[in-house]
Each structure stands twice: as C-alpha cells, then as structure tokens.
C-alpha cells in the first residue's frame, strides 16, 4: 500500500509541486493538503494520514505548534518538517514538539523519496548535519525529561547500547548494520526494542535520550556475536 501523505504548507505552488513529485512515485499517495497548521490539524483528524509533511513558518498556527497539537491528540501520527529554514532553533523546536524528522526544501527529489521510503523501515528522515545540530543543542540546553520510571535507567543490552549510539549519530539502519556487522533486519529489531524499553516514540527522541544518558559520545564497542 502506498504511504498516505498530508501536505501542510501555506505556499500553494510549492505544495502543488511537491504533490506532483510524490504522485509520480507509486509508493506515495497525497490524500490531502492544508494551508496552515490549524487546517492541518482538521485534515489530520478527518483523513488520518500515515505521514504529514509540515512547513515550519505558516500563518495562524506554525508547524511546530500544529505538530504539538496533532501529536497530543494523535500520538502515533508521523510528522516530518519540510522547511527552507536550517536555523538550529527551528530544528530543535520542531523535534521537541514531536516531529520525527526535519528536511530542507532544497532537498533533491530522489533524496526526498529515499528519506520517505526509509520511514517504512523505521528510519528518521533527517540527515547527519541536522542530527549533529540536534545533539549539540541538546547537549547545551537539554530538554527536561518526564519523571523517569521506578526502574530507571532501563537495562539495555550491550548491542542495544551500540545501536543507540549509532542512531544518535544520525546513521541509517543500513549504515548501522555495516558498522556493527549485523543484518539490517537485526538493526530494526534492536531499534524497536530500544523504543519499547525507553518508552520513546521515534529516533529523534532516542538521540535526545542518548545525550541525557551521556551515551552519545561513547564509541560502539567492537562487534560481538
């Protein structure tokens, strides 16, 4: 089944252009469009897309604020910011609001398609430059985590710690598999296990956790069995 996408952007020509690009690929289906964050919230409620591509700066309701409203009401909704802004604060604000990824509008079509395809594999659509910005900002002014569970810190297996460190560096599942000499499907299983154990929603939150737990600077240990 194609990935059902809602586009939220106040620039009609850009929105139509992205819709046309996505519709050229059989894996994607644009099921709706919205011109601002509040309209995006209404469309998300009625259409229940698999993914929302959201602009950052919009009238009435910004992308991060709309993301916060949508994820509060529909916590499983996947939202990726698509913006002209590479400002660190815009990026951090979006991730803290609940965005699972952040892409620039200067991205080439083939890379956009690849990033969106990676969502089905559990990968965050965010490049290494953006991942590095997230880590720098979180290390400088870390967000206050919610009260930890009684068994904090959760017990992660050694291999899970290695995978978490790689995710914090912005590596894809394939790159992690190559670095640790394990199958890509095995990486996916580890990512799911880490998300479940840490009660996290996506890879951006995994990176934030790694910073708070001071795991992001650790080098993965030599590959084991």
N, C-alpha and C positions, 0 to 999 in steps of 0.2 A: 504494500500500500504506500502511496506517496506521502511525504511529510506535509501535513496540512499547516499552512503558514498564514498568519495575520500580519499585515504591514501597517505600522503606525508611524506616520511622518507627515508633517504639515506642508511639505513641498510636493505638490501633485505630480509635476513632471518627473521628479526623481522617483517617486513612489511607483508611477506607471512604468518607468524604465526598469526598476528592479523586478516588478511583477512580470514584465515581458521576459526578462532574463530567466527568472525562475521557472516560468511556464514552459520554457524551451527544453527543460530537463524533465524526464519522465518521473524522477524521484520526488519532485516538488509540486505542490498544488497550492496556489494562492486563493484562499477561500474568503478573504475579506480585506478591506482597507479602512483606515481611520486617519483623520487629520489632526488629532491631538490626543493627549493622554486620557481624558475623560471619555471621549468617543471610543478609544481603545479599550477601556475598561468595560464599556457596554458591549462592544463586539466580542470581547473575550468571554463575557458571561453567556452570550447567545450562541456563539459559534464553537466555543471550546476547542481552539486550535491546538495542534501539537507543539507549535512554536510561534512566538511573537518576535518579529524584528522591529525594534523600537528606536526612534530617534531620541536624542538627549534633550535638545532645546526645542520646545513647542509652546504655543500659546495655551492659556487656560490651565494646563497641567503638564509639567515637564515629564520627560521619560523616566527619570529615577523615581519621581513621586508616583507616577502611574504604576511603575513596577512594584513599588511598596504596597500600593492599594490592591493590585492584582494578586500578588503572592500572599498577602494577608488573607484574602478571600479564597484563592485557589492555589494553595501552597505547592502543588505539583506542576504548575504551569512553567514551561521553559521560556525564558525571555533572554534575548540577545540584543545588546545595544548596537546600532549601526549609525555612526556619527562622524562628522567632519572634525570633531574635537579630539586631539590627542593630549589634552590637559590632564595632568595626573589627578587633580581633584575630581574632575568629571568621571574619570575611570573609577576611582575609589568610591565615590558617592553611589555610582550605579551598582557596583558589586555589593556594597553594604545594603543597598535597597533590595537586593535579591536577584540581580542579573547573573546569569550563568556564564556570560561571555561578553566580549566587547570587541567590535570590529570597526575599522575606519572605512569611510565611504570611498576612499581612494583604492580600496582593495580591487584586485583584478577578478573578473568573473570566475575564472577557473579556480582561484583560491577560495572565493566565496562558496562555490559549490562544494569544494573539498571540506571546508570548515563545517558546512551544514550537514554534509554526509557523516562527518565524524560524530555528530550528536547522537546518531543511532548506535554508535559504538561506545557511547558514554564519555566522549571526549569534550572538553570545554572549547568552544570556538574563540580562542584567544591566542595571540602569537606570543613569542618569547619576550619581545620588547615590552608588551603590556604586562605580562606575568612578572617581569622584573620590576616594573613600576609598582605593581600591587605589593610585592614583597618589601620593597624599600619603604613604601608609605606605611604599611602595617608594622614594620619593624620600628619606624619612627614614632608613630602615634597609633598603637594597636587599638582596635575596637574592643570595648568591654564585652567579654563573653557572657552568655547567660549563666546563671548559677550551675556549677558542674554537678553531675550525679554523684551519689554517695561513693561509688567505686572509682572516682576519678584518681589518676588517669586510667583510661581503659587499657586493657592489656592487648597490645598489638604484637603479632608475631614478627620475628626479625625481618622476614621477607616483606611483610606489610609496611614496616618502617622504611625499608628501602624504596618501595613503590611510592609511599607518601612523599619521601624526599624528592623523588623524580618528578612527581606531579607538581610539587611546589616550584620546580624549575621550569614549568611550562612544557614538559615533554609529552609527546603523544603516546598512546598505548604501544604503537609500533616501536618508537624510539626507546621506550622503557624496556620492552621485550628484548631489543637488541643489546641494550646496556647491561641488563641483568641475565642475559642468555636464557630467557624463558619464553614460552609461546605467548602470542598476543592475547589469545583467549584466557590464558592463565592470568595475565595482567588485568583483564576485565574483571575476572572473578575476585582478584585481590582488591580492586577499586570498590566493587560492590560491598565486599566485606568490611573495608575501612569505613565507607559511608554509613553502613549499618551500625558498626561498633561505636562510631563517634557521633551518631545521630546528626549527620550533616546531609545537606541537600544536593551539593554539587562540588565540582573540583575547585572552584574558586574558594569555597568555604574550607576545603581540605588544605589549600595553600595557607589560608589565614590561620588555621589550627596549627599547621607546621611552624609558623612564625611564633605563635604564642607558646608552643611547647618547645621552642628552640631546637626544632628538628631540621629546619630548612637549610642550615649551614652545614649539617653533617654530610659527609660523603658516604654514599652507599658502600656497604662492606662488600668484599669480594663475593661473587656469585656462589651460592651454595646449591644444594640439591633442590 
